């Protein structure tokens, strides 16, 4: 890990505290973002069952990274302990309510993927939210997802270890790009609209201008 992060990658000390309480505004913004991401999850699920249905395993896991956005965009914007788990789990719940083909199983996926991303942010004491951090968190969440799926859906019996390993590599890359990079771009775009005024991500942008 680098000993010095580029300017603009660290949040204020208050947002890096394990005991820092969420403000009402942060709760509202997190909820809105999570619901919006949940709709994206549901839409992606529809595409998965139709347009993407012909893509075989493990190549299909190159598209799974989109399902990591809840655990990346919300913490990137909110910058509080627990934001990754909250973002991913709430988004998964929304997609389930909208009728996901996986039913309640999406909640388990959301919990596992959110926890994997959360571990990365926690390891950096909730202070570093660079593009690289989001990409690593997305990759971790992606790998966690295929490990869960391998047990939950019986991949170990249906596919060879080599195929699962390839899937793990693909989903790590997908989580980093479709999850991490997309979340970074989306968060920055939202800051530009002024809708995140007063939040840590917005204050950081002002300091680096």
WOCORTA-V53634 format. One record per residue. N is the residue number from 1. SS is DSSP state (A for helix, B for strand, O for the rest). PSI is psi in degrees with one decimal (NA if undefined). D_CENTER is the distance of its C-alpha to the mean C-alpha in Angstrom with 2 decimals. Layout:
n = [N;N]
ss = [SS;SS]
psi = [PSI;PSI]
d_center = [D_CENTER;D_CENTER]
This chain:
n = [1;2;3;4;5;6;7;8;9;10;11;12;13;14;15;16;17;18;19;20;21;22;23;24;25;26;27;28;29;30;31;32;33;34;35;36;37;38;39;40;41;42;43;44;45;46;47;48;49;50;51;52;53;54;55;56;57;58;59;60;61;62;63;64;65;66;67;68;69;70;71;72;73;74;75;76;77;78;79;80;81;82;83;84;85;86;87;88;89;90;91;92;93;94;95;96;97;98;99;100;101;102;103;104;105;106;107;108;109;110;111;112;113;114;115;116;117;118;119;120;121;122;123;124;125;126;127;128;129;130;131;132;133;134;135;136;137;138;139;140;141;142;143;144;145;146;147;148;149;150;151;152;153;154;155;156;157;158;159;160;161;162;163;164;165;166;167;168;169;170;171;172;173;174;175;176;177;178;179;180;181;182;183;184;185;186;187;188;189;190;191;192;193;194;195;196;197;198;199;200;201;202;203;204;205;206;207;208;209]
ss = [O;O;O;O;O;O;O;O;O;B;O;O;A;A;A;A;O;O;O;O;O;O;O;A;A;A;A;A;A;A;A;A;A;A;A;A;A;A;A;A;A;A;A;A;A;A;A;A;A;O;O;O;O;O;O;O;O;O;A;A;A;A;A;A;A;A;A;A;O;A;A;A;A;A;A;A;A;A;O;O;O;O;A;A;A;A;A;A;A;A;A;A;A;A;A;A;A;O;O;O;O;O;O;O;A;A;A;A;A;A;A;A;A;A;A;A;A;A;A;A;A;A;A;O;O;O;O;B;O;O;A;A;A;A;A;A;A;A;A;A;A;A;A;A;A;A;A;A;A;A;A;A;O;O;A;A;A;A;O;O;A;A;A;A;A;A;A;A;A;A;A;A;A;A;A;A;A;A;A;A;A;A;A;A;A;A;A;A;A;A;A;A;A;O;O;O;O;O;O;A;A;A;A;A;A;A;A;O;O]
psi = [137.8;147.1;-14.8;124.8;148.7;155.3;139.6;6.5;-3.0;142.2;165.9;152.9;-37.1;-32.2;-4.6;8.8;134.0;-30.0;2.9;127.5;146.2;142.0;164.5;-40.2;-41.1;-39.2;-44.2;-46.7;-43.0;-41.1;-45.3;-45.6;-42.7;-41.4;-44.1;-43.2;-35.0;-38.5;-38.5;-43.5;-47.0;-44.3;-41.8;-34.1;-38.3;-42.8;-37.0;-37.4;-11.4;-81.3;-32.8;-1.0;-28.6;-9.6;121.7;161.9;138.1;0.8;-30.9;-25.9;-5.8;-11.5;-3.7;-18.7;-27.2;-33.1;6.1;-8.2;-37.8;-38.1;5.6;-48.2;-45.8;-49.0;-30.8;-36.7;-45.8;-43.7;49.6;151.1;135.5;-8.2;-35.6;-44.3;-44.7;-49.3;-45.5;-40.4;-42.8;-41.8;-40.8;-41.0;-43.1;-44.5;-33.9;-44.1;-34.4;4.3;82.5;144.9;-15.0;-4.4;-143.1;-12.4;-23.4;-25.7;-39.1;-41.7;-43.8;-41.2;-45.9;-45.7;-40.4;-39.5;-37.2;-43.7;-40.8;-37.4;-35.6;-47.7;-38.9;-38.5;-24.7;15.8;30.7;35.6;-20.5;121.0;44.7;170.2;-40.8;-40.5;-44.6;-36.8;-41.9;-43.0;-40.5;-39.7;-43.5;-46.0;-39.7;-46.1;-39.7;-35.4;-41.5;-28.8;-46.1;-48.3;-35.0;-34.8;-45.5;-39.6;7.5;32.5;-33.4;-27.9;-31.0;-28.8;161.2;155.8;-34.7;-41.6;-41.0;-38.2;-42.0;-42.1;-38.2;-40.2;-45.2;-42.2;-28.2;-43.8;-43.6;-42.3;-37.2;-40.3;-62.1;-24.3;-64.6;-54.6;-42.6;-39.9;-39.5;-46.6;-41.4;-43.7;-44.0;-37.3;-39.4;-38.4;-40.1;-24.1;-15.1;-0.7;-16.3;19.5;133.3;-15.0;163.6;-39.9;-35.2;-40.6;-38.3;-42.1;-39.5;-38.5;-28.3;-1.8;NA]
d_center = [21.09;22.78;25.06;24.63;21.62;22.41;23.20;20.47;17.73;18.64;18.44;21.62;22.75;22.37;18.60;18.55;20.63;19.71;22.07;21.09;21.22;19.11;21.31;21.98;20.58;17.23;17.16;18.20;15.75;12.77;14.45;15.12;11.70;10.36;13.44;13.12;9.71;11.50;14.30;12.37;11.25;14.95;16.27;14.47;15.95;19.29;19.17;18.30;21.44;23.58;23.10;21.07;23.18;25.56;23.11;23.93;22.05;20.75;20.43;18.37;15.41;15.25;13.75;11.12;8.33;8.09;7.02;3.54;3.52;4.32;2.89;3.26;6.09;7.66;8.27;9.28;11.67;12.81;13.00;14.21;14.08;12.21;9.87;6.63;8.73;10.24;7.58;6.31;10.04;11.61;9.97;11.12;14.39;14.96;14.67;17.06;19.44;19.64;20.84;18.51;20.58;18.87;19.89;18.90;17.40;14.04;14.02;14.42;11.63;9.28;10.98;10.94;7.37;6.58;9.75;9.18;6.52;8.99;11.77;11.15;11.22;14.09;15.83;16.11;17.35;14.78;16.80;15.28;12.59;13.94;12.67;13.40;11.41;8.12;9.41;10.43;7.35;5.83;9.35;9.67;7.11;8.95;12.21;11.75;11.35;14.57;16.35;15.90;16.98;19.86;21.29;20.52;21.73;24.29;23.18;25.30;28.30;27.58;26.54;27.75;25.97;26.06;24.25;21.48;21.31;21.08;18.27;16.40;17.07;16.07;12.68;12.08;13.22;11.34;7.91;9.36;10.87;9.52;5.85;6.96;10.29;9.79;7.59;10.44;13.02;12.08;12.08;15.30;16.79;16.43;18.11;20.83;21.68;22.49;20.57;18.70;22.05;22.54;18.99;18.27;16.51;19.66;22.05;20.72;21.27;24.79;25.62;24.86;26.96]
